[in-house]
């Protein structure tokens, strides 16, 4: 017996089902934010799997790689901001000595 929920794109943001351990998307999206939202549908209480079905030679491939590139760029920007805050904190601590 397998429990299965099929949802439209509304399921990307609106559902909170804590015990979901696998999510399968039948199409990639070109938006990094939507991709991150989708990934958040699983692994809330335990490790989970995310599968994205991609058809070779179609826009699916482009959407997937564009989304991944945007997500990596977003994470890099966040890391840069964190580093700048950490550096600023270190400088402020040194000034108080």
N, CA, C and O of each residue as an XYZ file, in Angstrom:
388
protein
N       0.847     -1.177      0.000
C       0.000      0.000      0.000
C       0.892      1.240      0.000
O       1.844      1.336      0.774
N       0.569      2.178     -0.875
C       1.310      3.430     -0.983
C       0.327      4.585     -0.851
O      -0.702      4.622     -1.526
N       0.652      5.511      0.013
C      -0.137      6.735      0.100
C       0.415      7.712     -0.918
O       1.623      7.943     -0.973
N      -0.460      8.281     -1.717
C      -0.019      9.177     -2.782
C      -0.924     10.403     -2.817
O      -2.148     10.293     -2.746
N      -0.308     11.554     -2.926
C      -1.049     12.801     -3.075
C      -0.620     13.428     -4.385
O       0.573     13.625     -4.614
N      -1.560     13.741     -5.238
C      -1.279     14.417     -6.502
C      -1.810     15.836     -6.364
O      -2.964     16.041     -5.985
N      -0.959     16.820     -6.675
C      -1.376     18.213     -6.509
C      -0.891     19.053     -7.678
O       0.073     18.701     -8.358
N      -1.563     20.149     -7.897
C      -1.126     21.132     -8.888
C      -0.040     21.989     -8.242
O       0.445     21.666     -7.158
N       0.337     23.065     -8.895
C       1.382     23.941     -8.361
C       0.998     24.553     -7.013
O       1.865     25.052     -6.296
N      -0.265     24.522     -6.666
C      -0.697     25.039     -5.366
C      -0.045     24.237     -4.243
O       0.149     24.750     -3.141
N       0.290     22.991     -4.520
C       0.944     22.139     -3.532
C       2.375     22.539     -3.241
O       2.953     22.082     -2.255
N       2.961     23.386     -4.080
C       4.339     23.832     -3.867
C       4.465     24.710     -2.635
O       5.500     24.686     -1.967
N       3.455     25.469     -2.324
C       3.564     26.445     -1.247
C       2.567     26.227     -0.127
O       2.855     26.543      1.027
N       1.414     25.699     -0.443
C       0.337     25.715      0.535
C       0.208     24.510      1.433
O      -0.548     24.555      2.403
N       0.914     23.436      1.151
C       0.730     22.224      1.938
C       1.814     22.056      2.991
O       2.986     22.335      2.741
N       1.414     21.602      4.160
C       2.373     21.267      5.209
C       2.005     19.888      5.729
O       1.214     19.753      6.663
N       2.583     18.875      5.121
C       2.347     17.497      5.526
C       3.675     16.983      6.081
O       4.547     16.585      5.308
N       3.846     16.984      7.398
C       5.147     16.725      8.012
C       5.773     15.366      7.690
O       6.999     15.260      7.662
N       4.991     14.351      7.452
C       5.548     13.012      7.298
C       5.821     12.603      5.853
O       5.994     11.416      5.577
N       5.862     13.546      4.939
C       6.174     13.238      3.546
C       7.662     12.933      3.437
O       8.495     13.725      3.878
N       8.002     11.772      2.844
C       9.423     11.439      2.718
C       9.909     11.431      1.277
O      11.109     11.299      1.034
N       9.007     11.568      0.323
C       9.391     11.638     -1.091
C       8.431     12.553     -1.839
O       7.221     12.536     -1.612
N       8.997     13.345     -2.728
C       8.190     14.219     -3.575
C       8.682     14.040     -5.003
O       9.887     14.056     -5.254
N       7.757     13.871     -5.935
C       8.104     13.726     -7.350
C       7.427     14.861     -8.112
O       6.210     15.031     -8.040
N       8.222     15.629     -8.836
C       7.681     16.694     -9.677
C       7.792     16.267    -11.128
O       8.840     15.787    -11.560
N       6.729     16.437    -11.872
C       6.727     15.981    -13.259
C       7.263     17.023    -14.224
O       7.295     16.787    -15.431
N       7.690     18.182    -13.706
C       8.314     19.187    -14.561
C       9.191     20.101    -13.715
O       8.828     20.429    -12.586
N      10.334     20.515    -14.240
C      11.164     21.485    -13.524
C      10.610     22.892    -13.718
O       9.805     23.131    -14.619
N      11.041     23.814    -12.874
C      10.622     25.213    -12.994
C      11.869     26.081    -13.158
O      12.920     25.749    -12.610
N      11.774     27.193    -13.906
C      12.944     28.046    -14.118
C      13.240     28.992    -12.953
O      14.247     29.700    -12.976
N      12.391     29.012    -11.954
C      12.544     29.924    -10.819
C      13.228     29.225     -9.644
O      12.777     28.171     -9.195
N      14.308     29.811     -9.153
C      15.015     29.241     -7.996
C      14.121     29.267     -6.756
O      14.141     28.333     -5.954
N      13.352     30.319     -6.601
C      12.481     30.434     -5.429
C      11.425     29.338     -5.441
O      11.173     28.704     -4.416
N      10.811     29.114     -6.591
C       9.816     28.034     -6.682
C      10.462     26.679     -6.454
O       9.867     25.808     -5.820
N      11.679     26.489     -6.967
C      12.377     25.213     -6.779
C      12.653     24.969     -5.294
O      12.495     23.850     -4.807
N      13.063     26.008     -4.585
C      13.323     25.879     -3.148
C      12.020     25.600     -2.397
O      11.989     24.771     -1.488
N      10.951     26.291     -2.777
C       9.640     26.044     -2.165
C       9.221     24.594     -2.372
O       8.729     23.943     -1.451
N       9.420     24.096     -3.581
C       9.060     22.715     -3.888
C       9.851     21.743     -3.029
O       9.292     20.796     -2.476
N      11.154     21.981     -2.919
C      12.013     21.088     -2.141
C      11.587     21.071     -0.675
O      11.795     20.079      0.023
N      11.000     22.152     -0.215
C      10.547     22.237      1.166
C       9.335     21.386      1.477
O       8.911     21.316      2.630
N       8.777     20.748      0.488
C       7.607     19.894      0.722
C       7.999     18.583      1.384
O       7.133     17.886      1.912
N       9.258     18.235      1.371
C       9.713     16.978      1.966
C      10.803     17.244      2.997
O      11.321     18.356      3.094
N      11.136     16.238      3.747
C      12.227     16.272      4.737
C      11.967     17.261      5.868
O      12.892     17.915      6.349
N      10.732     17.370      6.283
C      10.430     18.273      7.398
C      10.767     17.622      8.739
O      11.298     18.282      9.632
N      10.464     16.344      8.882
C      10.744     15.651     10.141
C      11.900     14.669     10.031
O      12.504     14.299     11.038
N      12.209     14.248      8.810
C      13.266     13.264      8.585
C      13.827     13.482      7.188
O      13.217     14.191      6.388
N      14.980     12.887      6.876
C      15.527     13.040      5.517
C      14.519     12.580      4.461
O      13.770     11.628      4.681
N      14.508     13.254      3.334
C      13.562     12.911      2.281
C      14.204     12.930      0.910
O      15.369     13.294      0.754
N      13.421     12.530     -0.083
C      13.895     12.490     -1.470
C      13.078     13.454     -2.315
O      11.871     13.612     -2.131
N      13.770     14.088     -3.242
C      13.127     14.978     -4.201
C      13.507     14.487     -5.588
O      14.691     14.422     -5.918
N      12.536     14.150     -6.389
C      12.778     13.694     -7.754
C      12.090     14.649     -8.720
O      10.938     15.035     -8.521
N      12.814     15.021     -9.767
C      12.248     15.890    -10.796
C      12.361     15.156    -12.121
O      13.459     14.778    -12.532
N      11.251     14.954    -12.781
C      11.252     14.277    -14.076
C      11.617     15.286    -15.162
O      10.998     16.344    -15.272
N      12.622     14.949    -15.958
C      13.105     15.847    -17.010
C      13.153     15.080    -18.324
O      13.705     13.982    -18.388
N      12.575     15.658    -19.368
C      12.619     15.045    -20.688
C      13.778     15.642    -21.473
O      13.866     16.857    -21.650
N      14.671     14.763    -21.944
C      15.831     15.222    -22.716
C      15.393     15.956    -23.978
O      14.405     15.598    -24.619
N      16.157     16.995    -24.315
C      15.910     17.708    -25.559
C      14.708     18.636    -25.526
O      14.254     19.099    -26.572
N      14.187     18.914    -24.335
C      13.040     19.830    -24.226
C      13.413     20.997    -23.315
O      14.526     21.061    -22.793
N      12.486     21.900    -23.135
C      12.740     23.040    -22.253
C      12.917     22.591    -20.802
O      13.425     23.348    -19.975
N      12.499     21.365    -20.494
C      12.705     20.835    -19.143
C      14.167     20.941    -18.725
O      14.477     21.352    -17.607
N      15.063     20.564    -19.638
C      16.498     20.620    -19.334
C      16.926     22.056    -19.033
O      17.619     22.312    -18.049
N      16.515     22.974    -19.876
C      16.872     24.388    -19.677
C      16.322     24.905    -18.360
O      17.042     25.551    -17.598
N      15.057     24.630    -18.085
C      14.434     25.084    -16.845
C      15.200     24.565    -15.635
O      15.456     25.309    -14.689
N      15.565     23.285    -15.668
C      16.272     22.677    -14.540
C      17.618     23.364    -14.309
O      17.937     23.757    -13.187
N      18.403     23.507    -15.380
C      19.741     24.075    -15.225
C      19.709     25.572    -14.898
O      20.559     26.061    -14.154
N      18.742     26.291    -15.445
C      18.587     27.717    -15.117
C      18.245     27.867    -13.634
O      18.820     28.705    -12.938
N      17.317     27.060    -13.166
C      16.913     27.107    -11.767
C      18.079     26.777    -10.842
O      18.282     27.457     -9.836
N      18.845     25.741    -11.173
C      20.009     25.347    -10.350
C      21.046     26.474    -10.313
O      21.599     26.778     -9.256
N      21.305     27.089    -11.466
C      22.292     28.176    -11.528
C      21.839     29.359    -10.671
O      22.639     29.948     -9.944
N      20.553     29.701    -10.760
C      20.021     30.808     -9.959
C      20.100     30.487     -8.465
O      20.420     31.353     -7.651
N      19.806     29.242     -8.117
C      19.854     28.841     -6.712
C      21.288     28.913     -6.176
O      21.513     29.381     -5.059
N      22.251     28.452     -6.970
C      23.659     28.529     -6.556
C      24.090     29.981     -6.378
O      24.802     30.312     -5.429
N      23.655     30.848     -7.298
C      23.986     32.274     -7.215
C      23.387     32.885     -5.944
O      24.024     33.699     -5.273
N      22.161     32.482     -5.627
C      21.485     32.975     -4.434
C      22.241     32.545     -3.172
O      22.454     33.352     -2.268
N      22.645     31.271     -3.115
C      23.387     30.769     -1.955
C      24.742     31.470     -1.820
O      25.189     31.762     -0.711
N      25.385     31.735     -2.946
C      26.674     32.431     -2.926
C      26.502     33.850     -2.373
O      27.320     34.315     -1.580
N      25.439     34.529     -2.794
C      25.166     35.886     -2.299
C      24.906     35.866     -0.794
O      25.376     36.742     -0.068
N      24.164     34.877     -0.332
C      23.886     34.753      1.102
C      25.181     34.515      1.874
O      25.397     35.117      2.927
N      26.042     33.642      1.357
C      27.330     33.382      2.009
C      28.183     34.646      2.076
O      28.830     34.912      3.089
N      28.181     35.424      0.995
C      28.946     36.676      0.966
C      28.431     37.650      2.024
O      29.217     38.296      2.718
N      27.126     37.750      2.140
C      26.524     38.636      3.144
C      26.894     38.167      4.550
O      27.254     38.977      5.404
N      26.803     36.859      4.786
C      27.173     36.317      6.101
C      28.627     36.635      6.430
O      28.945     37.054      7.543
N      29.503     36.432      5.456
C      30.927     36.710      5.667
C      31.153     38.182      5.988
O      31.965     38.516      6.851
N      30.437     39.058      5.299
C      30.614     40.490      5.547
C      30.148     40.851      6.955
O      30.778     41.677      7.615
N      29.059     40.248      7.425
C      28.602     40.496      8.792
C      29.601     39.953      9.806
O      29.891     40.607     10.808
N      30.128     38.757      9.546
C      31.116     38.169     10.454
C      32.374     39.025     10.516
O      32.929     39.228     11.596
N      32.827     39.523      9.383
C      34.016     40.383      9.348
C      33.767     41.675     10.110
O      34.631     42.146     10.850
N      32.587     42.243      9.927
C      32.229     43.488     10.613
C      32.196     43.265     12.124
O      32.680     44.100     12.888
N      31.619     42.125     12.558
C      31.569     41.804     13.988
C      32.973     41.671     14.565
O      33.241     42.148     15.668
N      33.870     41.026     13.822
C      35.249     40.849     14.286
C      35.949     42.196     14.428
O      36.670     42.424     15.399
N      35.737     43.087     13.463
C      36.351     44.417     13.527
C      35.835     45.207     14.727
O      36.605     45.868     15.424
N      34.522     45.131     14.962
C      33.934     45.853     16.093
C      34.464     45.314     17.415
O      34.707     46.083     18.345
N      34.644     44.001     17.504
C      35.177     43.400     18.726
C      36.619     43.843     18.945
O      37.028     44.078     20.082
N      37.380     43.958     17.882
C      38.770     44.384     18.002
C      38.858     45.835     18.462
O      39.757     46.189     19.225
N      37.946     46.666     18.011
C      37.963     48.082     18.378
C      37.720     48.274     19.875
O      38.239     49.220     20.468
N      36.944     47.395     20.485
C      36.613     47.557     21.900
C      37.746     47.127     22.822
O      37.691     47.394     24.022
N      38.763     46.476     22.295
C      39.891     46.060     23.136
C      40.646     47.263     23.510
O      41.646     47.168     24.221
